Amino acid sequence: MKAVLLLEDGTVFKGGSFGAKGTKCGEVVFNTAMTGYQEILTDPSYYEQIVTMTYPLIGNYGTNKADVESRKIFASGFVVKENCDYPSSWRNSKSLSDYLKANNVVGLEGIDTRALVRHIRTEGAMRGIISSGQFNVSELKKKLSQYPGLVDRDIVKDVTSKKPYQWDEAVVDVLTAKEDKPPVKYKVVAFDYGIKLNILRLLRSHGCDVWVVPAKTSAEEVLLQKPDGVFLSNGPGDPGPIDYAIGEIRKLLGKVPVFGICLGHQLLGLALGGKSYKLKFGHHGANHPVMNLQTGEIEITSQNHGFCIDIDSLKDKDVELTHINLNDQTLEGFRCKNIPAFCVQYHPEASPGPHDSNYLFEKFVALMNAS
């Protein structure tokens, strides 16, 4: 079977098909992680994105139920140099191709992924359409022209939970199957803008009674639960249009400790009066160096975002910059000086990625303990 990827500038990549048969639009991005493709696919932050993996061989350890980060695959399409149809792992339950097929996601393999990545790095992330059922370029261009892209759209509403729920699963050791589940000490309300499950697991493993609420939950509803802390989750797309979240976050500041990750970081920045902008090709991978400005140490981080908070827009705000990206000097974290609130742009929960930044969950606990 054949498959094709068409970019909005007319560039075409033709290769083989794996996974489901179909046609889907999305923003084309690349991820530099060597492993963790299942976590990437099921990360809601990748909603409406066609993900290209830079590592050449993908699928060699298959898929399993333990590595999912949400209720389903949220990526619009998946592009690899070579897909492995014969995975080898004691944890494997389904091949990557079968996993994509079960989730109705189109895969494209056998193209020069280096050429695609270099094109995106030069021209920037752009809209694209991936198809394993339609190959007429003119027809694909017509469909792609109707896709609005991510800028100035609220797509959080499509990924957030429909109703509140309690979370009580903790981090489980893969080898021993032992769950790290200490006694509950703190109640945390987590806003679901597209939350990853390992964030919830880590919060529970740090002694938090976690209550997840939909993105449009009001500050009043949150405060009625008398939480010890509020968590602002990751999520997809442009933070600017999520005005309902920005307004409610503003009402919570100073009343309860707040910790934000990724989109949560951006929304906190906007709530404080900062400004956001779109990065040329975004940060997607598990190997991004970030400097902790408070300690001078370098953290290797997992990242997935296409938008960023403008550092200059926070200069006259009552905040301290805490983390900077060493690749492009963009903002990776800040804290409020006079109220208990802090955030990071990257993913300290990893999945996939290194665990250098797990200490941030301990920092959140310390902030709640001091309040």
N, C-alpha and C positions, 0 to 999 in steps of 0.2 A: 504494500500500500504506500501511496505517496502523501506528502503533506507540504504545505507552503506557508511562509511567513512574509507578509507584505508590510513594509513600513510606510508611514505617511509621506515620506519624501520620494516614494516610488521604488525604493530598493527592495529586491525580491530575493529570498533564500528558499531554495527547493531541496527537499530531502525525503527521508522516510517517515512513515507514521507509526506511532505506537500509542497505546492508551485508547481513548474513545474516538469515534468518528464524529466530526462536527465542525463548526465555524464559530470563532469567538474573537471579539475585539478587546483591547486593553492597552495599557502603557507598557512598552517593552523596556525591561531593565535587566541588569546582570548581577549575579551574586557570586562572590569570590570564595565562598566556603567550600572546603573539600568534602565535607560530609554534612549530614543533617538535612537532606533533601525532603524527608517526610515532614519534619518540623517546619521547614520553609513553606511547603505547599499548604499546610494547614494553619499557617499564621494569618489571621484575619487582616493584618496590615498589608498583605499582598492582594487584597481584593481588587479586582479589575486591573491586574498586572500580569503580563506574560513574562515569566522568569526564565532567563538564560543562565545556565551554570557554566562557570569558566573552567572548573575541573573537568577533564575530558571524559572520564568513565563514571557514570552515575547509575545507581540501581543495583550495585554489586552485593549489597547486604539486604536487599528486599525491603519489606515494610512490616510493621507490627502495630498492635493496638496501643502499646505503651508510649510510642513516640509521637502521637498526635498532639497538637496544640490547641485544637478547637473541635467543634462538632463535625467539620467536613473540610474538604479542600476549598480554599477561597481564591487561589490563583486562577487566572483566566486561561493560562496555557503554560506549557513547560517545554523548554528547548535545551537539548544536550548534544554533545559531540557523538557520544556512543552510549546507548542504553544497554544495560546488561539484562538479558532475558533469563539467565540462570544464576540467581542469587545464591550466596552461600553464607548462612549465619544461623546459629542456633535459635535466634529470636525471630527469624523470618516466618511470616504466615502467608504472604502474597507478594508476587513480583510487582515491581514498580508499574509495569505496563498494565497488569490486571487491576492494580490499585487505582490508576488513572481512569481506566475503563469503568470501574465500579462507581467512580465519582463524576463520570461524564466530562472528563477533562482531556483535551487534545494534547498529544505530545509530538514533537518534531525532533528527529535525530539525523545524524549524517551530514550536517552542514558544517561549514568552517566557523565555529563559534568564536574563534579569535578575531576573525574579520568582522563579525557582528558586534562584538564587544568594542573593538577599536572604532567602529563606525558610531556607536552610541557615545563613546567617550569624546569623540571629535564633534559630533553634531548635537549630542544631548539625547536624553531619554525622549522617546516620541511615541505617538500612537501607532498601533499596529493591529493587524488581523491575522490570526492563525487558522488554518483550515486543513482538514483531511478529507473533505467531501466536495470542495469546490475549488477549481484551479484557474478559472477565467479571471485574469488580472483586472480587467475592466469592471467586472461584477464585484470583485473584492474591493476595489477602490471606491465603488459606489457605496458599499456597505460601510467601509471605514470612514467615509466622509460624513456619515450620519452619527458617528460616535463622538461624544462631546469631550472626552478626556477627563482628567481629574481636577483641573484648576477650577475654583469657584463653585464646586459641587459638594454637597453634603452626602457622603456615601457611608458615614457612620451609622445612619439610620437603617441601613441594609444588613449590618453585621451584629449590632447590639442585641442583647437578650430581650425577649419580649416581656418578661416579668422577673421580679426579684427572686433570688434563691440563696440558700446557705451552702457554703463549700466546706467540706471537712476531710478532704484527702491531702496527705502530706507527701513530701519527697520520698521515693522508694529507691533503695539501693538495688541496682540492676543485678548484681551478683548474688546478694544474700536475700533479696526480696523483703528486707526489713524496712518498715515505714518509720521515718523520723517524725514522730508525732508527740511533742511535749504537751503538758497541760496548758489549757487556754489561760492567758493572762490579759489579753487585750481584745477589744472588739473593733474590727476594721470594716468600714463600708467601702467597697471597691466599685467605682464607676466603670461600667463595661462599654468602652468605645470600640471594642474589638479585642478583648483581653485574651492573653495566652494562658493556658492552663498551668504552665510551670511557675508563673507569677503567683497564682493562687496556691500552688503546692508549697512554694517557699514561704509565703505569708503564714500558712498553717504550720509549717515546720519551725517558724519563729514564735510560736505560741499565740497566734492570732485566730480569733473566731471571725471568720470571713463571711460577710454578707454582700453579694453581688447585686447591683441595681442597674436598670437600663440607663442609657445615656441621657435621657430627658428627665430623669428624676430631679426633683427640686431640692434646693438646700434645706428647706424647711422639713421635708420628708426625711432627709438624712439626719438632721440634728435631732429629730424626734426619737431616733434610735439610740441617741446618746453614745455615739462611737468614741473610742479613744483616739482614732485616727481615720483619715480618708485617703484612699488610694485612687489616683488618676491613671487609667490604663493606656496602653498602646492602642493603635487603630489606624485605619487607612485614610489616604487622601489628604486634602487641603484643610488645615485647621481653621482658616479664616471664616468659612461659612457656618461653623459649628457655634453660632452665637448663643444658642440656648445653654450650651455647656459653659462657655466663657462667663456668662452672667451669673450662673449658679456657683461656679468656683469662686468668683469674686465675693459672693455673699458668705462663703465658708472660711475665707482667709482670716486668720486671727482668732477664730472660734474653736478650731480643732487642728492638730498637726496634719499636714498634707505632704504626700509623696507622689511624684509623677514620673512616668516613664514614657519616652518616645512621644506619641501624640499628646499624652498627658503633660509632658514637659512643654510642648508648644502651646497648649491651651492655658497652662499656668502663666507662661510668658505673655500671652495675649491678654489674660485677665489682669495682669499688672501694668498693662499699657504698652507692651512691646509690639513689634511688628514681625510678620513672617514673610518668607520668600521661598521660591522654588529653586532647588539646587539643579545644576545642569544635568547630572545623571544620577544623583542620589548616592546614598551610602548603603550598600547591601553586601553583607559578608560577615565572617566570624574572625577577622584578623585586622581590625582597624585600631591603630595606636592612638590612645587618648592620654593626655597629661593631666594628672590630678594637681591642680594649682595650689592646693593646700599642703600637699606633702612633697611635691616634686617627683612623685613616682609615675611610671608609665604603666597603663593598663591596656592589655590587648582585649578588645571588646567585640561583641556581636552587635551589628547594626542593621537597621532596615527602615529608612525614611527617605522621602523625596523632597521634604520641605524642612525649613530650618528657621530658628528665631534669629533675627538680626542683632548682633552684639551691640551695635551703636544705639539701637532703639532702647536698650536697657541702661544706658549710661547715667541717665538722670533719675533712675528708679532706685529704690532702697534695697538693692540686691548686691550680692557678691558672686562673681564668676568663679566656678569651682573646677570646671573641666573644659579642655580645649582639644579639638581634633588636630593631630600633628600632621595629617596629610594636607589639609587645606585651611587650617586655623579657624574653622567654624565652631560655633558654640556647642558644647556637649553637656553642660550642666551649670546650675546656679542655685543659690539659696537666698532666701529672704533674710535680711539682717535682724529685723525686729519682730518677726512673727515666725512661728514654727512651720516652715514650708520649704521644701527643696525638690529638685528634680534633675533627671539626666536624660539626654537625648538617645543614648544607646540602651542596650538590653542587658542589665546585670543578671537577669535570670538565665541568660544564654539560651540553650535549646533552639538551634545548635550554637555552640561557641564555648569560649573559655570561661572560667569561673573567677577571674581576677576581681570582679566587681560585686561579688556576693555580699561584701561588707555593708553595702548600702541598705540592705534589709535590716541589718543590725542597727544601723544609724536611725532608721525609721522607728524601730523598737525603742531605742534610747530617747528619741524625741517624744514618743508617747509616754514613756516612763517619767520624763521630766516635767510633763505638762499637768 
